[in-house]
Amino acid sequence: MISVNDFRTGLTIEVDGGIWRVVDFQHVKPGKGAAFVRSKLRNLRTGAIQEKTFRAGEKVAKAQIETKTMQYLYANGDQHVFMDTSSYEQLELGAAQIEEELKYLLENMSVHIMMYQDETLGIE
């Protein structure tokens, strides 16, 4: 668990059953009332951005994101094939899952694949 007072841009957290990356945050201490943290979060599964407010001192779970270095091999229709450079295992990702990154991918390019509990979240 991590306190919302320790938020940093790029931090990955679990909130409301989703995996979120902190895009922006702001600590607010109004003259009247309790302090709070206003944050902008990106859902790593859907790409949606949501603004969420937390009470100061509130705790959230930190998501353990594993990053694997893989090599982009080729496109097979709507699927894109990547190979783990250490174990030579291949992984197929759908075009919808990596839509934003597709325009930057070149064959034999090394990329970092984000994984959360054996679920592929996307390319970094």
N, C-alpha and C positions, 0 to 999 in steps of 0.2 A: 504494500500500500504506500502511496505517496500523497503528500499534502498538496492541495491546490496552490498553496503559497510557493511551492517549489516548481511550478510550471515553467517550462522553457519551450521555445519554438522547436518543433521537431520531435518532442516527446510523444510517445505512443501510449495511450491509455485505453482501458476497458470501461465503458459507461453504457448503461441501458442495453446490455447484450450486444453492443457493437464495438468494433476496434476503430479507434479514432486517433488521428495525429493532430497535435496542437499546431495550428497555423499562426494564430495571433492570440495574445492575452493581455489583459490590463488589470492591475490591482487598483481597486477604487476604495477610497476611504472618505465617505461623505461626512459632512459636518455633523449630521444627525443620523443615528442608526449604526448598524454594524458594517464592518468592511466586507467586501466581496470581490470575487475575481470574475471578470467578464472575459469569455474566451470564444474564439472561432475555431471550430474543429472540422477536420475532413474525415469522412468515413472511408476507410481503406478498402472496404468491400464494394461500395457503390460509387464512391467519388463525390457524394453529396457533401455540401458544406452546411454546418449548423452552428448557430450562435447559442451558447449555453452559459448560464450564470451559476457560480458556485459560491456558497458561504465561505468566508475566510476560515482556514483550518480544516475544512472538509477533506476527507480522505477518499481517493479513488485508486483502483487497481492499475498497476503498471503492466502493460502488455509486453510479453517477451517475444519480440520479433527476431526470427533467425534470418540471416541473409546468406544466400548461397551464390557463389560466382559460377555463372553458366555461360555457355557460348551459344549464340543464336545461329541455328543451322540453316533452316529454310521454312518457307510457307507451304503448307499442304492444304489448298483450298482455304477454308475459314480457320484452320488450325495453324499455329506457329510452333515449330519444334526447337527446343533448347536442349543442350547436353551439359550435364554436370562435368566440369573439367577434371575432377578428382576421381569420380567413380564411373564415369562414362554412361550413367543412366540418362535416359531421355525423358523430357517432360513436354507435353503439348498444352498450349494455352490458346483459348479462343480469342478471336479478334476483338470481341466486345470487352474482354477482360483487360486488354492492353491497348485500347483504342488510341489514347493520347500518345503513347510511346512508339506506335507503329511507324510514324513518319520519320523517326530518327534511327530505326533499326537497319543495320546492314548485315549481310551474311558474314559469318565468322567473327562477329563483334562480341566482346565480353560484356556481360551485363550482370547486375545484382538482382536476384529474385528474392522478394520478401515472402517469408513463410511464417504462418502462425498455426501451431499445432497441426502440422501436415496439410494445412490449407494454403494454397498459393494466393497471395493478396495482390501481387503485381510486380512491376519492374521499378527499380530505383535508379 
